[in-house]
Amino acid sequence: MAYVDDKKMNMEDLWYLDSGSSNHMCGKKECFSYLDASFRDSVKLGNNSSMAVYGKGNIRLRVNGVDQIITGVFYVPKLKNNLLSIGQLLQKGLTIVFQLGKCKIFHPKRGLLMEYGMSSNRMFILLAESQPRESTCFNTVIEDQTHLWHCRYGHLNFQGLKTL
């Protein structure tokens, strides 16, 4: 178990487990691996104020060297802290156990997904590095050039191209 000093850590890497949050939320657009920017909503905060939601998507987090995908995350640009909604995790079929100063999150088929300890201020903070996009190293792009040759040969039909 690692101690998290949130004054020294990058705030993008900290996720607060929140029982009062109805949705997962993140304030950094670059953390999203997928974002539907057309989605609009607003969220009400504990002090009765509200913030605008400018998208909904997925965030890939690396927790203890393992990638986890968090779906249905609201993009709230004015939000200063990332929030993981306990309710949303439960709704997705995960089991959350709080015991002896630890929080454990279990998947029904994959077993233990995450485990982390309570911070000094009695909060459960997940330290996870966001992985916004798939790694492009060693990826190969294969382009089908059939259409290109179709145009070069004066729009010859595709059966004719195969004959050539």
Secondary structure by P-SEA (a helix, b strand, c coil): cccccccccccccbbbbcccccbbbbccccccccccccccccccccccbbbbbcccbbbbbbcccbbbbbccccccccccbbbbbaaaaaaabbbbbbcccbbbbbcccccccbbbbbccccbbbbbbbbbcccccccbbbbbbaaaaaaaaaccccaaaaaac
